[in-house]
Amino acid sequence: MRFVALAVFASFTLIGQVSAQPAPPSAPGAKRNANPCSDEVAAALQKLRKSSWFRMDSRMITENGPTSMQVDYVLPDRMHQTIKVEATQKTTEVILVGDAAWSREGEGSWHALPPTVVGQLKGQMQESVLQQQTDVGSYACKGRTQLDGRDVMSYKLDSEPEKGSTASTSQTFRMFYIDALTGLPVSNTLLVTGHEERPIFKTSYSFPLDLKIEPPTDVAGADPSATATGGQ
Protein backbone atom coordinates (compact mmCIF):
# COMPACT_ATOMS: atom_id res chain seq x y z
CA MET A 1 0.00 0.00 0.00
CA ARG A 2 2.78 2.42 0.93
CA PHE A 3 4.57 1.69 -2.36
CA VAL A 4 1.45 2.55 -4.38
CA ALA A 5 0.91 5.75 -2.44
CA LEU A 6 4.49 6.92 -2.83
CA ALA A 7 4.59 6.01 -6.51
CA VAL A 8 2.01 8.68 -7.20
CA PHE A 9 4.40 11.39 -6.02
CA ALA A 10 6.39 10.91 -9.24
CA SER A 11 3.39 11.96 -11.30
CA PHE A 12 3.14 15.34 -9.63
CA THR A 13 6.64 16.22 -10.77
CA LEU A 14 5.85 15.73 -14.44
CA ILE A 15 4.77 19.32 -14.86
CA GLY A 16 7.67 20.51 -12.75
CA GLN A 17 10.11 18.38 -14.74
CA VAL A 18 10.01 21.01 -17.45
CA SER A 19 12.52 22.79 -15.23
CA ALA A 20 14.20 19.68 -13.82
CA GLN A 21 17.66 20.75 -14.94
CA PRO A 22 19.40 23.79 -13.42
CA ALA A 23 19.43 27.05 -15.32
CA PRO A 24 22.61 29.09 -15.74
CA PRO A 25 22.95 31.85 -13.13
CA SER A 26 21.42 35.21 -14.04
CA ALA A 27 23.36 38.44 -14.10
CA PRO A 28 23.00 40.62 -10.96
CA GLY A 29 19.88 42.76 -11.14
CA ALA A 30 18.45 40.88 -14.11
CA LYS A 31 14.83 39.76 -14.24
CA ARG A 32 14.71 36.23 -12.83
CA ASN A 33 13.24 34.81 -16.03
CA ALA A 34 14.23 37.53 -18.54
CA ASN A 35 14.05 35.15 -21.49
CA PRO A 36 11.18 35.37 -24.02
CA CYS A 37 11.45 31.66 -24.84
CA SER A 38 11.23 30.70 -21.17
CA ASP A 39 8.32 33.11 -20.83
CA GLU A 40 6.47 31.22 -23.57
CA VAL A 41 7.05 27.91 -21.79
CA ALA A 42 5.89 29.42 -18.49
CA ALA A 43 2.78 30.85 -20.18
CA ALA A 44 1.90 27.43 -21.63
CA LEU A 45 2.23 25.79 -18.20
CA GLN A 46 0.14 28.50 -16.60
CA LYS A 47 -2.52 28.00 -19.27
CA LEU A 48 -2.45 24.28 -18.47
CA ARG A 49 -2.97 25.01 -14.77
CA LYS A 50 -5.99 27.15 -15.61
CA SER A 51 -7.59 24.29 -17.54
CA SER A 52 -10.50 22.55 -15.86
CA TRP A 53 -9.07 19.15 -16.73
CA PHE A 54 -6.22 17.47 -18.62
CA ARG A 55 -4.47 14.14 -19.10
CA MET A 56 -0.77 13.29 -19.06
CA ASP A 57 0.41 10.10 -20.79
CA SER A 58 4.03 9.25 -20.00
CA ARG A 59 6.50 6.58 -21.04
CA MET A 60 9.78 6.14 -19.17
CA ILE A 61 12.59 3.72 -18.47
CA THR A 62 12.64 2.58 -14.83
CA GLU A 63 14.45 -0.09 -12.81
CA ASN A 64 11.56 -2.40 -13.78
CA GLY A 65 11.97 -1.68 -17.49
CA PRO A 66 9.74 0.38 -19.81
CA THR A 67 6.84 1.80 -17.85
CA SER A 68 3.78 3.80 -18.86
CA MET A 69 1.84 6.17 -16.66
CA GLN A 70 -1.44 7.94 -17.29
CA VAL A 71 -2.54 10.71 -14.94
CA ASP A 72 -5.91 12.44 -15.24
CA TYR A 73 -6.58 15.71 -13.45
CA VAL A 74 -9.91 17.40 -12.83
CA LEU A 75 -8.95 20.58 -11.04
CA PRO A 76 -8.76 21.63 -8.32
CA ASP A 77 -8.80 18.41 -6.28
CA ARG A 78 -9.29 15.26 -8.37
CA MET A 79 -6.60 12.95 -9.76
CA HIS A 80 -6.49 9.41 -11.17
CA GLN A 81 -3.14 7.78 -11.85
CA THR A 82 -2.47 4.42 -13.50
CA ILE A 83 1.06 2.98 -13.71
CA LYS A 84 1.77 -0.06 -15.89
CA VAL A 85 5.03 -2.02 -16.06
CA GLU A 86 5.17 -3.32 -19.61
CA ALA A 87 7.26 -6.44 -18.91
CA THR A 88 4.86 -7.81 -16.29
CA GLN A 89 1.70 -5.94 -17.32
CA LYS A 90 1.29 -5.14 -13.62
CA THR A 91 -0.77 -2.04 -12.93
CA THR A 92 -1.23 0.14 -9.87
CA GLU A 93 -3.80 2.91 -9.50
CA VAL A 94 -4.46 5.82 -7.18
CA ILE A 95 -7.55 8.04 -7.11
CA LEU A 96 -7.73 11.30 -5.19
CA VAL A 97 -11.08 13.06 -4.72
CA GLY A 98 -11.19 15.98 -2.32
CA ASP A 99 -10.20 14.76 1.14
CA ALA A 100 -10.18 11.04 0.29
CA ALA A 101 -7.93 8.75 -1.75
CA TRP A 102 -7.84 5.07 -2.71
CA SER A 103 -5.38 2.67 -4.32
CA ARG A 104 -5.44 -0.78 -5.89
CA GLU A 105 -3.23 -3.22 -7.76
CA GLY A 106 -4.42 -4.90 -10.93
CA GLU A 107 -8.13 -5.65 -10.94
CA GLY A 108 -8.31 -6.04 -7.17
CA SER A 109 -10.49 -4.09 -4.79
CA TRP A 110 -9.79 -0.50 -3.94
CA HIS A 111 -8.46 0.34 -0.49
CA ALA A 112 -8.81 3.67 1.26
CA LEU A 113 -5.50 5.43 1.95
CA PRO A 114 -4.80 6.81 5.44
CA PRO A 115 -5.32 10.54 6.11
CA THR A 116 -1.56 11.17 6.36
CA VAL A 117 -1.01 9.87 2.82
CA VAL A 118 -4.06 11.77 1.52
CA GLY A 119 -2.59 14.94 3.01
CA GLN A 120 0.71 14.30 1.26
CA LEU A 121 -1.04 13.71 -2.06
CA LYS A 122 -3.03 16.92 -1.72
CA GLY A 123 0.09 18.86 -0.79
CA GLN A 124 2.04 17.50 -3.74
CA MET A 125 -0.82 18.30 -6.13
CA GLN A 126 -1.04 21.84 -4.80
CA GLU A 127 2.70 22.41 -5.07
CA SER A 128 3.43 20.76 -8.42
CA VAL A 129 0.17 21.05 -10.36
CA LEU A 130 -1.81 24.02 -9.08
CA GLN A 131 0.86 26.43 -7.88
CA GLN A 132 2.47 28.66 -10.49
CA GLN A 133 6.20 28.11 -11.03
CA THR A 134 8.34 31.16 -10.40
CA ASP A 135 11.16 29.98 -12.68
CA VAL A 136 10.94 27.29 -15.38
CA GLY A 137 14.61 27.49 -16.32
CA SER A 138 16.35 28.92 -19.36
CA TYR A 139 14.81 27.76 -22.64
CA ALA A 140 15.97 28.40 -26.20
CA CYS A 141 13.42 28.70 -29.01
CA LYS A 142 13.97 26.02 -31.65
CA GLY A 143 11.22 27.06 -34.03
CA ARG A 144 8.09 25.61 -35.56
CA THR A 145 8.02 21.89 -36.30
CA GLN A 146 5.77 18.83 -36.51
CA LEU A 147 5.28 16.44 -33.59
CA ASP A 148 2.93 13.47 -33.77
CA GLY A 149 1.15 15.12 -36.69
CA ARG A 150 0.65 18.43 -34.91
CA ASP A 151 2.03 21.89 -35.65
CA VAL A 152 4.08 22.86 -32.60
CA MET A 153 6.64 25.34 -31.32
CA SER A 154 9.73 23.65 -29.90
CA TYR A 155 11.96 24.69 -26.99
CA LYS A 156 15.21 23.26 -25.64
CA LEU A 157 16.21 23.62 -22.00
CA ASP A 158 19.67 25.18 -21.80
CA SER A 159 21.61 23.93 -18.81
CA GLU A 160 25.17 23.59 -17.61
CA PRO A 161 26.40 20.13 -16.58
CA GLU A 162 26.20 19.67 -12.83
CA LYS A 163 29.44 19.35 -10.91
CA GLY A 164 30.49 15.71 -10.92
CA SER A 165 27.92 14.71 -13.56
CA THR A 166 28.73 11.75 -15.79
CA ALA A 167 29.12 11.94 -19.55
CA SER A 168 25.81 10.15 -20.05
CA THR A 169 24.04 12.71 -17.88
CA SER A 170 25.57 15.66 -19.71
CA GLN A 171 24.49 14.18 -23.06
CA THR A 172 20.82 14.28 -22.14
CA PHE A 173 18.66 17.27 -22.95
CA ARG A 174 15.04 18.28 -22.48
CA MET A 175 12.62 19.44 -25.16
CA PHE A 176 9.27 21.09 -24.58
CA TYR A 177 6.58 21.47 -27.26
CA ILE A 178 3.65 23.88 -27.37
CA ASP A 179 0.65 23.72 -29.70
CA ALA A 180 1.17 26.51 -32.24
CA LEU A 181 -2.59 27.25 -32.34
CA THR A 182 -3.80 26.88 -28.75
CA GLY A 183 -0.64 27.75 -26.81
CA LEU A 184 -1.13 24.68 -24.61
CA PRO A 185 1.62 22.14 -23.84
CA VAL A 186 1.83 19.16 -26.21
CA SER A 187 4.83 17.19 -24.97
CA ASN A 188 7.81 17.20 -22.63
CA THR A 189 10.67 14.83 -23.46
CA LEU A 190 14.09 13.86 -22.13
CA LEU A 191 16.41 12.79 -24.94
CA VAL A 192 19.95 11.49 -25.40
CA THR A 193 22.12 13.12 -28.07
CA GLY A 194 22.35 10.80 -31.07
CA HIS A 195 19.36 8.71 -29.95
CA GLU A 196 16.58 11.25 -30.18
CA GLU A 197 14.18 8.67 -31.65
CA ARG A 198 14.17 6.80 -28.31
CA PRO A 199 13.28 9.21 -25.49
CA ILE A 200 14.30 8.27 -21.96
CA PHE A 201 11.13 9.96 -20.85
CA LYS A 202 8.17 11.43 -22.73
CA THR A 203 4.96 13.02 -21.53
CA SER A 204 2.11 13.95 -23.85
CA TYR A 205 -0.71 16.29 -22.78
CA SER A 206 -4.32 15.96 -23.93
CA PHE A 207 -7.77 17.24 -22.99
CA PRO A 208 -10.39 14.47 -23.36
CA LEU A 209 -13.90 15.95 -23.39
CA ASP A 210 -15.32 12.95 -21.49
CA LEU A 211 -12.72 12.97 -18.70
CA LYS A 212 -14.31 12.39 -15.29
CA ILE A 213 -12.89 11.26 -11.94
CA GLU A 214 -15.25 9.74 -9.40
CA PRO A 215 -14.66 7.78 -6.17
CA PRO A 216 -14.42 4.00 -6.75
CA THR A 217 -17.50 1.96 -5.92
CA ASP A 218 -15.80 -1.32 -4.93
CA VAL A 219 -13.82 -0.20 -1.89
CA ALA A 220 -12.91 -3.05 0.46
CA GLY A 221 -14.67 -2.73 3.81
CA ALA A 222 -16.31 0.58 2.94
CA ASP A 223 -19.84 1.80 3.49
CA PRO A 224 -21.27 2.10 -0.09
CA SER A 225 -23.03 5.37 0.75
CA ALA A 226 -19.76 6.88 2.06
CA THR A 227 -17.83 5.77 -1.02
CA ALA A 228 -20.35 7.39 -3.35
CA THR A 229 -19.69 10.76 -1.75
CA GLY A 230 -15.93 10.49 -1.66
CA GLY A 231 -15.89 9.47 1.99
CA GLN A 232 -17.12 12.90 3.10
C-alpha positions as CSV (number, residue, x, y, z in Angstrom):
1,M,0.0,0.0,0.0
2,R,2.8,2.4,0.9
3,F,4.6,1.7,-2.4
4,V,1.5,2.5,-4.4
5,A,0.9,5.7,-2.4
6,L,4.5,6.9,-2.8
7,A,4.6,6.0,-6.5
8,V,2.0,8.7,-7.2
9,F,4.4,11.4,-6.0
10,A,6.4,10.9,-9.2
11,S,3.4,12.0,-11.3
12,F,3.1,15.3,-9.6
13,T,6.6,16.2,-10.8
14,L,5.8,15.7,-14.4
15,I,4.8,19.3,-14.9
16,G,7.7,20.5,-12.7
17,Q,10.1,18.4,-14.7
18,V,10.0,21.0,-17.4
19,S,12.5,22.8,-15.2
20,A,14.2,19.7,-13.8
21,Q,17.7,20.8,-14.9
22,P,19.4,23.8,-13.4
23,A,19.4,27.0,-15.3
24,P,22.6,29.1,-15.7
25,P,22.9,31.8,-13.1
26,S,21.4,35.2,-14.0
27,A,23.4,38.4,-14.1
28,P,23.0,40.6,-11.0
29,G,19.9,42.8,-11.1
30,A,18.4,40.9,-14.1
31,K,14.8,39.8,-14.2
32,R,14.7,36.2,-12.8
33,N,13.2,34.8,-16.0
34,A,14.2,37.5,-18.5
35,N,14.0,35.2,-21.5
36,P,11.2,35.4,-24.0
37,C,11.4,31.7,-24.8
38,S,11.2,30.7,-21.2
39,D,8.3,33.1,-20.8
40,E,6.5,31.2,-23.6
41,V,7.0,27.9,-21.8
42,A,5.9,29.4,-18.5
43,A,2.8,30.8,-20.2
44,A,1.9,27.4,-21.6
45,L,2.2,25.8,-18.2
46,Q,0.1,28.5,-16.6
47,K,-2.5,28.0,-19.3
48,L,-2.5,24.3,-18.5
49,R,-3.0,25.0,-14.8
50,K,-6.0,27.2,-15.6
51,S,-7.6,24.3,-17.5
52,S,-10.5,22.6,-15.9
53,W,-9.1,19.1,-16.7
54,F,-6.2,17.5,-18.6
55,R,-4.5,14.1,-19.1
56,M,-0.8,13.3,-19.1
57,D,0.4,10.1,-20.8
58,S,4.0,9.3,-20.0
59,R,6.5,6.6,-21.0
60,M,9.8,6.1,-19.2
61,I,12.6,3.7,-18.5
62,T,12.6,2.6,-14.8
63,E,14.4,-0.1,-12.8
64,N,11.6,-2.4,-13.8
65,G,12.0,-1.7,-17.5
66,P,9.7,0.4,-19.8
67,T,6.8,1.8,-17.8
68,S,3.8,3.8,-18.9
69,M,1.8,6.2,-16.7
70,Q,-1.4,7.9,-17.3
71,V,-2.5,10.7,-14.9
72,D,-5.9,12.4,-15.2
73,Y,-6.6,15.7,-13.4
74,V,-9.9,17.4,-12.8
75,L,-9.0,20.6,-11.0
76,P,-8.8,21.6,-8.3
77,D,-8.8,18.4,-6.3
78,R,-9.3,15.3,-8.4
79,M,-6.6,13.0,-9.8
80,H,-6.5,9.4,-11.2
81,Q,-3.1,7.8,-11.8
82,T,-2.5,4.4,-13.5
83,I,1.1,3.0,-13.7
84,K,1.8,-0.1,-15.9
85,V,5.0,-2.0,-16.1
86,E,5.2,-3.3,-19.6
87,A,7.3,-6.4,-18.9
88,T,4.9,-7.8,-16.3
89,Q,1.7,-5.9,-17.3
90,K,1.3,-5.1,-13.6
91,T,-0.8,-2.0,-12.9
92,T,-1.2,0.1,-9.9
93,E,-3.8,2.9,-9.5
94,V,-4.5,5.8,-7.2
95,I,-7.6,8.0,-7.1
96,L,-7.7,11.3,-5.2
97,V,-11.1,13.1,-4.7
98,G,-11.2,16.0,-2.3
99,D,-10.2,14.8,1.1
100,A,-10.2,11.0,0.3
101,A,-7.9,8.8,-1.7
102,W,-7.8,5.1,-2.7
103,S,-5.4,2.7,-4.3
104,R,-5.4,-0.8,-5.9
105,E,-3.2,-3.2,-7.8
106,G,-4.4,-4.9,-10.9
107,E,-8.1,-5.6,-10.9
108,G,-8.3,-6.0,-7.2
109,S,-10.5,-4.1,-4.8
110,W,-9.8,-0.5,-3.9
111,H,-8.5,0.3,-0.5
112,A,-8.8,3.7,1.3
113,L,-5.5,5.4,2.0
114,P,-4.8,6.8,5.4
115,P,-5.3,10.5,6.1
116,T,-1.6,11.2,6.4
117,V,-1.0,9.9,2.8
118,V,-4.1,11.8,1.5
119,G,-2.6,14.9,3.0
120,Q,0.7,14.3,1.3
121,L,-1.0,13.7,-2.1
122,K,-3.0,16.9,-1.7
123,G,0.1,18.9,-0.8
124,Q,2.0,17.5,-3.7
125,M,-0.8,18.3,-6.1
126,Q,-1.0,21.8,-4.8
127,E,2.7,22.4,-5.1
128,S,3.4,20.8,-8.4
129,V,0.2,21.0,-10.4
130,L,-1.8,24.0,-9.1
131,Q,0.9,26.4,-7.9
132,Q,2.5,28.7,-10.5
133,Q,6.2,28.1,-11.0
134,T,8.3,31.2,-10.4
135,D,11.2,30.0,-12.7
136,V,10.9,27.3,-15.4
137,G,14.6,27.5,-16.3
138,S,16.4,28.9,-19.4
139,Y,14.8,27.8,-22.6
140,A,16.0,28.4,-26.2
141,C,13.4,28.7,-29.0
142,K,14.0,26.0,-31.7
143,G,11.2,27.1,-34.0
144,R,8.1,25.6,-35.6
145,T,8.0,21.9,-36.3
146,Q,5.8,18.8,-36.5
147,L,5.3,16.4,-33.6
148,D,2.9,13.5,-33.8
149,G,1.1,15.1,-36.7
150,R,0.7,18.4,-34.9
151,D,2.0,21.9,-35.6
152,V,4.1,22.9,-32.6
153,M,6.6,25.3,-31.3
154,S,9.7,23.7,-29.9
155,Y,12.0,24.7,-27.0
156,K,15.2,23.3,-25.6
157,L,16.2,23.6,-22.0
158,D,19.7,25.2,-21.8
159,S,21.6,23.9,-18.8
160,E,25.2,23.6,-17.6
161,P,26.4,20.1,-16.6
162,E,26.2,19.7,-12.8
163,K,29.4,19.4,-10.9
164,G,30.5,15.7,-10.9
165,S,27.9,14.7,-13.6
166,T,28.7,11.8,-15.8
167,A,29.1,11.9,-19.6
168,S,25.8,10.1,-20.1
169,T,24.0,12.7,-17.9
170,S,25.6,15.7,-19.7
171,Q,24.5,14.2,-23.1
172,T,20.8,14.3,-22.1
173,F,18.7,17.3,-23.0
174,R,15.0,18.3,-22.5
175,M,12.6,19.4,-25.2
176,F,9.3,21.1,-24.6
177,Y,6.6,21.5,-27.3
178,I,3.7,23.9,-27.4
179,D,0.7,23.7,-29.7
180,A,1.2,26.5,-32.2
181,L,-2.6,27.2,-32.3
182,T,-3.8,26.9,-28.7
183,G,-0.6,27.8,-26.8
184,L,-1.1,24.7,-24.6
185,P,1.6,22.1,-23.8
186,V,1.8,19.2,-26.2
187,S,4.8,17.2,-25.0
188,N,7.8,17.2,-22.6
189,T,10.7,14.8,-23.5
190,L,14.1,13.9,-22.1
191,L,16.4,12.8,-24.9
192,V,20.0,11.5,-25.4
193,T,22.1,13.1,-28.1
194,G,22.4,10.8,-31.1
195,H,19.4,8.7,-29.9
196,E,16.6,11.2,-30.2
197,E,14.2,8.7,-31.6
198,R,14.2,6.8,-28.3
199,P,13.3,9.2,-25.5
200,I,14.3,8.3,-22.0
201,F,11.1,10.0,-20.8
202,K,8.2,11.4,-22.7
203,T,5.0,13.0,-21.5
204,S,2.1,14.0,-23.8
205,Y,-0.7,16.3,-22.8
206,S,-4.3,16.0,-23.9
207,F,-7.8,17.2,-23.0
208,P,-10.4,14.5,-23.4
209,L,-13.9,15.9,-23.4
210,D,-15.3,13.0,-21.5
211,L,-12.7,13.0,-18.7
212,K,-14.3,12.4,-15.3
213,I,-12.9,11.3,-11.9
214,E,-15.3,9.7,-9.4
215,P,-14.7,7.8,-6.2
216,P,-14.4,4.0,-6.8
217,T,-17.5,2.0,-5.9
218,D,-15.8,-1.3,-4.9
219,V,-13.8,-0.2,-1.9
220,A,-12.9,-3.0,0.5
221,G,-14.7,-2.7,3.8
222,A,-16.3,0.6,2.9
223,D,-19.8,1.8,3.5
224,P,-21.3,2.1,-0.1
225,S,-23.0,5.4,0.8
226,A,-19.8,6.9,2.1
227,T,-17.8,5.8,-1.0
228,A,-20.3,7.4,-3.4
229,T,-19.7,10.8,-1.7
230,G,-15.9,10.5,-1.7
231,G,-15.9,9.5,2.0
232,Q,-17.1,12.9,3.1
